[in-house]
Amino acid sequence: MSFQWIIRIALTDAESLAPLRLIRGIDVAEKEPFVWVRGAGDDEKVERLVRALPAIARYEVTAGNRLRKLESRIPGESLPALNWQPLGTWLRVRMPLTPALSPSDGEREKTVLRPTHSSTDEEREDASLRAVSIQIVRSAEERPIDLLMTSIAEWRDFALNAPELRLRHLRFAVDAAGNVIIRGKPLPPLPGRQFVLHANIAVQAGFTWEPAVSAEVLVRRLGLSADALALLFDDGTFSRIESEQFVPATRSAIRETAAEFVTR
């Protein structure tokens, strides 16, 4: 799409924008019951992500803020007055886990398992999970640390002074608040939150979930794609990270990312 484009999606589908939130030049505006998203350029990766969104309508912006639907030859609508802001600022990075998960801040909800006609263990486990509240609780089990969340400043200072060899096996992603998630071995010795991986689920070190359903079931319950990752926090919230948001930990990439947040 080598032109200025705009798409319109339902506000209830706002979470589908998460894979785009770290891409520069993507703006959004909310006007119930829709979210308007705009961008420009011909980046193939961005185009693939945009095409995958559940758009109600897709437009090209023409002269005088006229909108031409991509399936039409002539502009048929005018762009309404909207309050635009960067997607990374607008999109809430951390969503509450209810009803998929809920904080463990008191007595557990009463569990009622109803009879099911599921024919496999996997289906029975899914049916049971829908009938209970998943809670984040303390764990005494010790497991190797797989991911680290730290600040962009700590990550920048480490990366600019570390040998290239130290960064070679690391990848990182950054959320809109400037939190860096680092994966790879060995992880840098930086302050922050540590996570343990269970398939596509990364739970904060020292915690687990109850009931102890398999990570695969939890992946399905959270609606994660095959390549997505969910970070479960001790307060009962989670962050969803798509695989394409992780980039190699090169000094140039880290310096450029840090500069973006410093100038905000």
Secondary structure as UniProt FT lines:
FT   STRAND          5..10
FT   HELIX           11..20
FT   TURN            21..22
FT   TURN            24..25
FT   STRAND          27..31
FT   TURN            32..33
FT   STRAND          34..39
FT   HELIX           44..51
FT   STRAND          57..62
FT   HELIX           63..65
FT   STRAND          66..69
FT   TURN            70..71
FT   STRAND          77..78
FT   STRAND          85..86
FT   HELIX           87..90
FT   STRAND          94..96
FT   TURN            98..100
FT   STRAND          101..102
FT   HELIX           121..130
FT   STRAND          134..138
FT   STRAND          147..151
FT   HELIX           152..161
FT   HELIX           164..167
FT   TURN            168..169
FT   STRAND          170..174
FT   TURN            176..177
FT   STRAND          179..184
FT   STRAND          193..198
FT   TURN            199..200
FT   STRAND          201..204
FT   TURN            205..206
FT   STRAND          207..210
FT   HELIX           215..222
FT   TURN            226..227
FT   STRAND          229..232
FT   TURN            234..235
FT   STRAND          237..241
FT   HELIX           243..245
FT   STRAND          247..248
FT   HELIX           251..262
//
